[in-house]
């Protein structure tokens, strides 16, 4: 059985200050510290190699029970991180405050416990941490009973019950919005943009839900951000980019007006910025899109966005959008400038970037090289998508990649191989119901083009293809494919013997 690399991944995720804190806290402990030797050995590795570590410690007794030593070290690191971050997030602060209340209560220090309680309740309310606020209200009732037993009746139990009911309602309201968000998110994460009536029907149910259509249904700022976030996604599904942009900008505004919630929901804030940038690109607001890309990267200078998770998300969101921006403007020379650093960062963030974004990066890098005239390199990157194990998400991207693969082989002149790949691609798309009109048109044309044709016949096929695409380009289910590959620019480049960059600029 292959050794687990969980410990390796945890150690590699540590910042310099986190490592230093772990070492300092370990130095306070007495006894042998074999775990520090293992820590240092793993920290020096670029890829996890357990056998080499065992060999380096072959004369040490702890090697005989290495798995338990690893497990011990893993738990010690987590304990150190809990201590290191005990006062850095609102969740950890509130957990600590509740623990303090519990300790003081069991020591019969009720007055002191109430001081911590009031302070914690204020923090929980400010950050809209309703789960913790509910737990604090339970403690308030317990402490109130102690006051009643002493004959002190300064607090009203009825008002406390009202507060508890309000918190429960807000928790339920927030949970209901999370369910709606999960449904719309599933559609985009699994299939991408809506391209059939079934998915559109599901989106319709969500967009017409009372929590979305009625006014003042969100009972908190957190719920309001989800409400408008869902509206933004629903608008995207219905191809209303202007309305989508408007909704995502409302989400951003709420976050900016509530910095405590913004810092706590940094992931959603980054995703909101990414969606705003994407909308600006689709609306051809290229200057605004570029400005917001740099605004997103500036978040890294803010403490609340300097954690490893935010770094990964800001990298993926900003550079994917930048590649798309250069696609739409035809500035593939700029894509070529940033491509090497993106590839390096993909290696640095290996196993930290989610599968969807990893696949999108491979596709976009392949597209950038293809449009820059390097089909061989494009083939290398599109194969990284095609060679991935059977996907369970973003079926649209895998479908587009198959069609893109055909175009690459056509450009490389691999006509013998192309004939076979066309058949397998058509089977793949048909089996998964991904073969829409535009894909069918491209496959049909490539079948004809792969056979030896005269210049006039060659041009006629491209001209006919252009006419057919023109007929369907405004179809809401077909237009999405044009976001992933500019077929019009490709046809124009072939007919006029020019490159993709010039054709995109001419047609835009």
Secondary structure, DSSP 8 states (H G I E B T S, - for coil): -----HHHHHHHH--HHHHHHHHHHHHTS-S--HHHHHHHHHHT-SS--HHHHHHHTTTSGGGGGHHHHHHHHHHHHHHHHHHHTTTTSHHHHHHHHHHHHHHHHHTT-HHHHHHHHHHHHHHHHHTT-HHHHHHHHHHHHHHHHHHHHTT---S-HHHHHHHHHHHHHHHHHHHHHHHHHHHHHHHHHHH-S--SHHHHHHHHHHHTSHHHHSTT---SHHHHHHHHHHHHHHHHHTT-HHHHHHHHHHHHHHHHH-HHHHHHTHHHHHHHHHHHHHHHHHTT-HHHHHHHHHHHHHGGGSGGG-SHHHHHHHHHHHHHHHHHHHHHHT-HHHHHHHHHHHHHHHHHTTTTS-HHHHHHHHHHHHHHHHHTT-HHHHHHHHHHHHTS---SS-HHHHHHHHHHHHHHHHHTT-HHHHHHHHHHHHHHHHHTT---HHHHHHHHHHHHHTS---HHHHHHHHHHHHHHHHHHTT-TTTTTHHHH--HHHHHHHHHHT--HHHHHHHH-
